[in-house]
Amino acid sequence: MTEIKGTKQYDLEERTFCFARDMIEFTTALPRTMSNMEIARQVIRSSGSVGANYIEANEALSKKDFAMRIKICRKEAKESKYWLRLVQIKEDSTEKRRQGLINEATELVKIFSSIVEKTK
């Protein structure tokens, strides 16, 4: 979670941006195995798609379009979590980073699920 002047920032656009940025940083620390390289590509795409679709949702032309984009955000956060679970890790510090990203993906899924429920 991003901190600004001692208070937590709850801007979801910024939070999804930080999620994608942190994912990119995480993947650069992974062992360069063939499988990790492919998983890294996938997890970077899905984590970036969370924020991109959230921006699209905020520019939606209708309530139905908004709900669909938020559902895509939720789907991409779930996918990011899936890919993170598949990554091969050898160091404890990298495992801690992975768990932090899995936790953030889980939180984002919950947030987007709540938004979907409120749009019904």
Secondary structure as the mmCIF struct_conf table of DSSP 4:
data_model
#
loop_
_struct_conf.conf_type_id
_struct_conf.id
_struct_conf.beg_label_comp_id
_struct_conf.beg_label_asym_id
_struct_conf.beg_label_seq_id
_struct_conf.end_label_comp_id
_struct_conf.end_label_asym_id
_struct_conf.end_label_seq_id
STRN STRN1 GLU A 3 ILE A 4
TURN_TY1_P TURN_TY1_P1 LYS A 5 GLY A 6
STRN STRN2 THR A 7 LYS A 8
HELX_RH_AL_P HELX_RH_AL_P1 LEU A 12 THR A 28
TURN_TY1_P TURN_TY1_P2 ALA A 29 ALA A 29
BEND BEND1 LEU A 30 LEU A 30
HELX_RH_AL_P HELX_RH_AL_P2 MET A 34 ASN A 58
TURN_TY1_P TURN_TY1_P3 GLU A 59 GLU A 59
BEND BEND2 LEU A 61 SER A 62
HELX_RH_AL_P HELX_RH_AL_P3 LYS A 63 LEU A 86
HELX_RH_AL_P HELX_RH_AL_P4 ASP A 92 THR A 119
#
